Amino acid sequence: MIRNITEEQARLMVELLIKKSELIKNFSHKLEKYRVSGDKETYKKKFRELLEKEEIKVYGKKIK
């Protein structure tokens, strides 16, 4: 379902996506073996762990 969002909300969402994609670039190489092997559960678990660690390392806190 499509929601009507304000321009400010859309801008904030885009900024958040840009920040997260930059963080993912920092650790994506560590996930490659799980992606290639098709191990989705381990991939998702490691992805969440690494993203949280990277957010804390770069921003000092977890991003919403």
Backbone as CSV, one residue per row, in Angstrom:
resi,resn,N_x,N_y,N_z,CA_x,CA_y,CA_z,C_x,C_y,C_z
1,MET,0.839,-1.172,0.000,0.000,0.000,0.000,0.888,1.240,0.000
2,ILE,0.589,2.164,-0.825,1.368,3.393,-0.943,0.791,4.442,0.002
3,ARG,1.715,5.024,0.801,1.306,6.078,1.729,1.695,7.424,1.152
4,ASN,0.948,8.423,1.490,1.325,9.781,1.130,2.286,10.285,2.189
5,ILE,3.488,10.648,1.765,4.472,11.165,2.699,4.860,12.572,2.271
6,THR,5.309,13.332,3.232,5.701,14.697,2.927,7.066,14.705,2.263
7,GLU,7.381,15.812,1.668,8.683,15.959,1.019,9.814,15.831,2.036
8,GLU,9.607,16.345,3.232,10.618,16.257,4.292,10.840,14.813,4.715
9,GLN,9.763,14.044,4.848,9.884,12.635,5.201,10.640,11.874,4.108
10,ALA,10.341,12.175,2.874,11.027,11.522,1.752,12.514,11.868,1.772
11,ARG,12.838,13.112,2.040,14.235,13.548,2.099,14.982,12.815,3.218
12,LEU,14.344,12.675,4.378,14.965,11.969,5.499,15.190,10.493,5.175
13,MET,14.231,9.884,4.493,14.375,8.480,4.114,15.543,8.297,3.148
14,VAL,15.683,9.202,2.201,16.782,9.121,1.241,18.118,9.306,1.946
15,GLU,18.198,10.250,2.866,19.436,10.469,3.621,19.808,9.228,4.421
16,LEU,18.824,8.603,5.041,19.064,7.387,5.809,19.557,6.254,4.908
17,LEU,18.942,6.097,3.753,19.377,5.065,2.807,20.805,5.304,2.321
18,ILE,21.152,6.545,2.079,22.512,6.875,1.638,23.515,6.535,2.735
19,LYS,23.207,6.908,3.979,24.108,6.601,5.096,24.296,5.100,5.253
20,LYS,23.189,4.361,5.199,23.272,2.905,5.371,24.047,2.267,4.228
21,SER,23.856,2.724,2.996,24.567,2.125,1.875,26.065,2.390,1.972
22,GLU,26.455,3.548,2.485,27.877,3.837,2.682,28.465,2.923,3.754
23,LEU,27.708,2.657,4.801,28.175,1.753,5.846,28.331,0.333,5.304
24,ILE,27.377,-0.097,4.507,27.405,-1.453,3.954,28.617,-1.660,3.064
25,LYS,29.025,-0.627,2.344,30.221,-0.727,1.507,31.449,-1.073,2.338
26,ASN,31.468,-0.665,3.597,32.616,-0.905,4.469,32.768,-2.359,4.887
27,PHE,31.675,-3.133,4.881,31.785,-4.509,5.367,31.195,-5.552,4.421
28,SER,30.756,-5.173,3.251,30.096,-6.130,2.354,31.003,-7.289,1.960
29,HIS,32.302,-7.053,1.902,33.236,-8.128,1.533,33.221,-9.263,2.564
30,LYS,32.878,-8.953,3.800,32.834,-9.976,4.847,31.618,-10.894,4.692
31,LEU,30.614,-10.470,3.959,29.398,-11.247,3.770,29.413,-12.076,2.490
32,GLU,30.397,-11.863,1.650,30.422,-12.484,0.329,30.337,-14.005,0.383
33,LYS,31.055,-14.642,1.303,31.047,-16.107,1.359,29.661,-16.658,1.686
34,TYR,28.878,-15.945,2.498,27.532,-16.392,2.834,26.573,-16.165,1.662
35,ARG,26.766,-15.080,0.941,25.924,-14.785,-0.217,26.139,-15.822,-1.304
36,VAL,27.401,-16.143,-1.586,27.729,-17.110,-2.633,27.231,-18.503,-2.275
37,SER,27.361,-18.879,-1.008,26.950,-20.219,-0.588,25.432,-20.361,-0.497
38,GLY,24.701,-19.254,-0.453,23.247,-19.308,-0.371,22.716,-19.494,1.037
39,ASP,23.568,-19.301,2.042,23.172,-19.452,3.443,22.463,-18.180,3.909
40,LYS,21.156,-18.105,3.661,20.394,-16.883,3.922,20.301,-16.535,5.404
41,GLU,20.125,-17.535,6.245,19.980,-17.272,7.680,21.240,-16.656,8.270
42,THR,22.387,-17.280,7.970,23.648,-16.755,8.483,23.947,-15.388,7.882
43,TYR,23.634,-15.219,6.593,23.848,-13.937,5.920,23.060,-12.833,6.634
44,LYS,21.781,-13.066,6.883,20.950,-12.052,7.543,21.470,-11.728,8.945
45,LYS,21.841,-12.778,9.675,22.342,-12.586,11.040,23.634,-11.775,11.033
46,LYS,24.581,-12.168,10.198,25.864,-11.460,10.112,25.667,-10.036,9.610
47,PHE,24.766,-9.853,8.637,24.497,-8.524,8.097,24.040,-7.584,9.203
48,ARG,23.064,-8.034,10.008,22.564,-7.192,11.099,23.666,-6.865,12.107
49,GLU,24.464,-7.893,12.457,25.545,-7.683,13.427,26.563,-6.679,12.896
50,LEU,27.004,-6.882,11.669,28.026,-6.014,11.096,27.509,-4.596,10.888
51,LEU,26.253,-4.454,10.480,25.679,-3.124,10.284,25.616,-2.373,11.617
52,GLU,25.183,-3.051,12.651,25.109,-2.407,13.962,26.500,-1.980,14.446
53,LYS,27.488,-2.861,14.298,28.857,-2.524,14.713,29.400,-1.341,13.915
54,GLU,29.126,-1.321,12.620,29.618,-0.235,11.764,28.944,1.084,12.113
55,GLU,27.633,1.048,12.403,26.927,2.262,12.810,27.517,2.824,14.094
56,ILE,27.785,1.967,15.046,28.354,2.407,16.313,29.760,2.959,16.100
57,LYS,30.538,2.288,15.251,31.913,2.723,14.986,31.930,4.096,14.305
58,VAL,31.070,4.303,13.319,31.093,5.543,12.546,30.333,6.669,13.231
59,TYR,29.135,6.385,13.739,28.276,7.435,14.285,28.223,7.464,15.802
60,GLY,28.755,6.453,16.456,28.736,6.397,17.904,27.414,5.902,18.471
61,LYS,26.488,5.567,17.602,25.187,5.053,18.023,24.547,4.329,16.848
62,LYS,23.478,3.607,17.141,22.748,2.900,16.100,21.768,3.856,15.439
63,ILE,21.718,3.826,14.116,20.793,4.663,13.359,19.430,3.990,13.357
64,LYS,18.369,4.766,13.427,16.999,4.217,13.442,16.728,3.411,12.218
